[in-house]
Amino acid sequence: MEENQNQETPKMSSVDETEELELTHTDKLVGVFTEPVKTFSMIAQFPAKSVDWVIPIFVVIILVILSQFLMLRNPQIKREQQDKMIERVEKQFDDAVKKGQMTREQADQQLQQMEENMGSASIFQTIGIIVGVPIGMFIVFFVVTGFFFLITKFGLKGEPTYKDVLVAYGLPMYISAIETIVMAIAALAMSKFLTGVSVADFMGADKTTLSGFLLGKLNIFSIWFYSVFGIGLAKMSKSNDVKKYVIAVFAIWIFFGLLLFFLAKQIPFFANFLG
């Protein structure tokens, strides 16, 4: 009896040692920036945790909302956004007048009324930011992770659960958090509304043109994000072929960017998503 108990003791300590290897969320946060391959390799040894994607996305949502408010508190940026809005509406009215859908007098009257109501419109803009940003980000998050889950499972023949993909995509969100902070600081310094920190954003290039689209992809934070995501996707899928996953992630990113670009040429509404 005593001999059997002695044989079982090492097994118990072995389990305890394995459990001690699991990283805390703070360790994972730091590891995403310093050693993503090693970090995701260790994360993949344990069941995926919801906290590893919930916290990062909430951090980014809060930072995006704060950055929007900070930018719109700047008088020059606020005026720039109002001028762009008026310009878009004026173009729509001009088209409507040409098509005979309204008279020039009606168009001028409505445009003047809109300019007078700009103050009250800012209230709706505030509500739109507070409500729209979280909803929009969660929709994009779940659509993207769902798509990559299918690609990984059936295209790359990986072995992830959907929760694994959520973690692989969620933890690199801390890179997006840094990008949001840099974007807000740059916007306030330049007194210019920014939606990113790509070359196109700083140059003010039109992203609906091919050159603007390509310059929009020259974003060190986006490249960093998708590189880490590719690493995370590989490791969470129990694959050692990290290069294959990283290439696949970048290929899909560029492909859907181009698809959106050409859709925007045919349907102007999609131009809103090129930022």
C-alpha positions in Angstrom: 0.0 0.0 0.0 2.8 2.5 1.0 4.7 1.6 -2.2 1.6 2.5 -4.3 1.2 5.8 -2.6 4.8 6.7 -3.2 4.4 6.0 -6.9 1.4 8.3 -7.2 3.1 11.3 -5.5 5.4 12.2 -8.4 2.4 12.2 -10.7 0.6 14.8 -8.5 3.7 17.1 -8.4 4.1 16.8 -12.2 0.5 18.0 -12.7 1.1 20.9 -10.3 4.2 21.9 -12.2 2.3 21.9 -15.5 -0.4 24.0 -14.0 2.2 26.6 -12.9 3.3 27.0 -16.5 0.0 28.7 -17.5 0.5 32.4 -18.1 -1.4 35.2 -16.5 -3.3 37.6 -18.7 -0.6 40.2 -17.9 2.1 37.8 -19.1 0.2 37.2 -22.3 -0.2 41.0 -22.8 3.5 41.5 -22.5 4.3 38.4 -24.5 2.3 39.6 -27.5 4.8 42.5 -27.8 8.0 40.7 -26.8 7.8 37.0 -27.7 4.6 36.2 -29.6 5.7 32.8 -30.9 6.7 31.6 -27.4 3.7 33.2 -25.8 1.1 31.6 -28.1 2.9 28.3 -27.9 2.4 28.3 -24.1 -1.2 29.6 -24.4 -2.1 26.8 -26.8 -1.2 24.2 -24.1 -4.3 25.1 -22.2 -8.0 25.7 -23.0 -8.6 29.1 -24.5 -10.0 31.7 -22.0 -12.6 34.3 -22.8 -10.8 36.9 -20.8 -8.0 36.8 -23.3 -10.2 38.3 -26.1 -12.8 40.1 -24.1 -10.4 42.4 -22.2 -8.4 43.5 -25.3 -11.5 44.4 -27.4 -13.0 46.4 -24.5 -9.7 48.2 -24.1 -9.7 49.1 -27.8 -13.4 50.2 -27.8 -12.8 52.5 -24.8 -9.7 54.0 -26.4 -11.5 54.5 -29.8 -14.4 56.3 -28.1 -12.1 58.5 -26.1 -9.9 59.3 -29.1 -13.1 60.3 -31.1 -14.2 62.6 -28.4 -10.7 64.2 -28.0 -10.4 64.8 -31.7 -13.9 66.3 -32.0 -13.2 68.6 -29.0 -10.5 70.3 -31.2 -12.3 73.3 -32.9 -10.3 72.8 -36.2 -11.0 69.1 -36.4 -14.6 69.6 -35.6 -15.0 72.3 -38.2 -13.2 70.0 -40.7 -15.7 67.2 -40.1 -18.6 69.6 -40.4 -17.3 71.0 -43.7 -16.9 67.5 -45.1 -20.4 66.6 -44.0 -21.8 69.7 -45.6 -19.8 69.0 -48.8 -21.2 65.4 -49.0 -24.8 66.6 -48.5 -24.4 69.5 -51.0 -23.2 67.0 -53.6 -26.2 64.8 -52.9 -28.5 67.8 -53.3 -26.8 68.9 -56.5 -27.4 65.4 -58.0 -31.0 65.5 -56.8 -31.5 68.9 -58.5 -30.0 67.6 -61.8 -32.3 64.6 -61.7 -35.3 66.9 -61.1 -36.0 65.3 -57.7 -36.0 68.8 -56.0 -35.6 72.4 -56.9 -32.5 74.6 -56.4 -34.5 76.7 -53.9 -35.4 73.6 -51.8 -31.8 72.3 -51.9 -30.4 75.7 -50.7 -33.1 75.9 -48.0 -32.4 72.4 -46.6 -28.6 73.0 -46.7 -29.0 76.2 -44.8 -31.2 74.5 -42.2 -28.7 71.8 -41.8 -25.9 74.3 -41.2 -28.0 76.0 -38.5 -28.7 72.7 -36.8 -25.1 71.6 -36.6 -25.0 72.2 -32.8 -27.9 69.8 -32.1 -26.5 67.4 -34.6 -23.4 67.0 -32.4 -25.6 65.4 -29.8 -26.6 62.7 -32.2 -23.0 62.3 -33.2 -22.0 61.7 -29.6 -24.7 59.1 -29.2 -23.6 57.5 -32.5 -20.0 57.2 -31.2 -21.0 55.7 -27.8 -23.4 53.2 -29.3 -22.0 52.7 -32.8 -18.4 52.0 -32.0 -19.0 49.0 -29.6 -21.7 47.5 -31.9 -19.6 48.0 -35.0 -16.4 46.6 -33.5 -18.1 43.5 -32.1 -19.8 42.8 -35.4 -16.5 43.1 -37.3 -14.7 41.1 -34.6 -17.1 38.1 -34.7 -17.4 38.1 -38.5 -13.6 38.2 -39.0 -12.9 35.5 -36.4 -15.7 33.3 -37.8 -14.3 33.6 -41.3 -10.7 32.8 -40.2 -12.0 29.9 -38.1 -13.5 28.3 -41.3 -10.4 29.1 -43.3 -8.1 27.6 -40.7 -10.3 24.5 -40.1 -11.1 23.6 -43.7 -8.5 25.5 -45.8 -5.3 25.2 -43.7 -6.4 21.9 -42.0 -5.7 23.3 -38.6 -7.2 22.1 -35.3 -8.5 25.2 -33.6 -11.8 25.7 -31.7 -13.6 28.9 -32.4 -12.5 30.1 -29.0 -8.9 29.5 -30.0 -9.4 31.9 -33.0 -11.0 34.5 -30.8 -7.9 34.5 -28.6 -5.5 34.5 -31.5 -7.3 37.6 -33.0 -8.1 39.2 -29.6 -4.7 39.4 -27.9 -3.1 41.3 -30.8 -5.8 43.9 -30.2 -3.4 45.4 -27.7 -1.3 46.5 -30.7 -4.4 48.2 -32.1 -4.8 49.9 -28.7 -1.3 51.4 -29.1 -2.1 52.5 -32.6 -5.3 54.3 -31.4 -3.3 56.2 -28.8 -0.6 57.2 -31.4 -3.4 58.2 -33.8 -5.1 60.4 -31.3 -1.8 62.2 -30.3 -1.0 62.7 -34.0 -4.5 64.0 -34.8 -4.3 66.6 -32.0 -0.8 67.6 -32.9 -1.8 68.1 -36.6 -5.3 69.4 -35.8 -6.5 66.9 -38.4 -9.1 64.1 -38.1 -7.4 60.7 -38.6 -8.8 57.2 -38.9 -5.4 55.5 -38.8 -1.7 56.0 -38.9 -0.9 54.8 -42.4 1.1 56.8 -45.0 -2.2 57.7 -46.7 -3.7 59.1 -43.5 -0.7 61.4 -42.9 -0.6 62.5 -46.5 -4.3 63.0 -46.7 -4.4 60.7 -49.7 -7.8 59.7 -51.2 -8.1 56.0 -50.4 -10.7 55.5 -53.1 -7.8 55.9 -55.6 -5.4 53.0 -56.3 -2.4 54.9 -55.0 -4.3 56.0 -51.9 -5.4 52.4 -51.3 -1.9 51.1 -51.5 -0.5 53.9 -49.3 -3.3 53.0 -46.8 -1.8 49.5 -46.4 1.6 51.0 -45.5 0.8 51.0 -41.8 3.4 49.6 -39.4 0.7 48.8 -36.8 -1.5 46.9 -39.2 1.5 44.9 -40.5 2.5 44.2 -36.9 -1.0 43.2 -35.9 -1.5 40.8 -38.8 1.9 39.3 -38.3 1.2 38.5 -34.6 -2.3 37.3 -35.5 -0.8 34.9 -38.1 1.5 33.6 -35.4 -1.3 33.2 -32.9 -3.5 31.5 -35.4 -0.8 28.9 -36.2 0.0 28.1 -32.6 -3.6 28.0 -31.5 -4.2 25.6 -34.5 -1.5 23.3 -33.2 0.7 24.0 -36.2 4.4 24.6 -36.3 4.2 26.0 -39.9 3.9 29.7 -38.7 5.1 31.0 -42.1 2.1 29.4 -43.9 -0.4 31.0 -41.5 1.2 34.4 -41.6 1.2 34.4 -45.4 -2.4 33.3 -45.5 -3.5 36.0 -43.1 -1.7 38.7 -45.2 -3.1 37.3 -48.4 -6.6 37.4 -47.1 -6.1 41.0 -45.7 -4.9 42.3 -49.0 -7.6 40.4 -51.0 -10.5 41.7 -49.0 -9.0 45.2 -49.0 -8.9 45.1 -52.8 -12.5 43.6 -52.9 -13.7 46.5 -50.8 -11.8 49.0 -52.9 -13.5 47.8 -56.2 -16.9 47.6 -54.5 -16.4 51.3 -53.4 -15.9 52.1 -57.1 -19.3 50.7 -57.9 -21.2 51.5 -54.7 -20.0 54.7 -53.0 -21.4 53.5 -49.6 -18.4 51.0 -49.3 -16.0 53.9 -49.4 -16.8 54.6 -45.8 -15.0 51.4 -44.9 -11.8 52.1 -46.7 -10.6 54.3 -43.8 
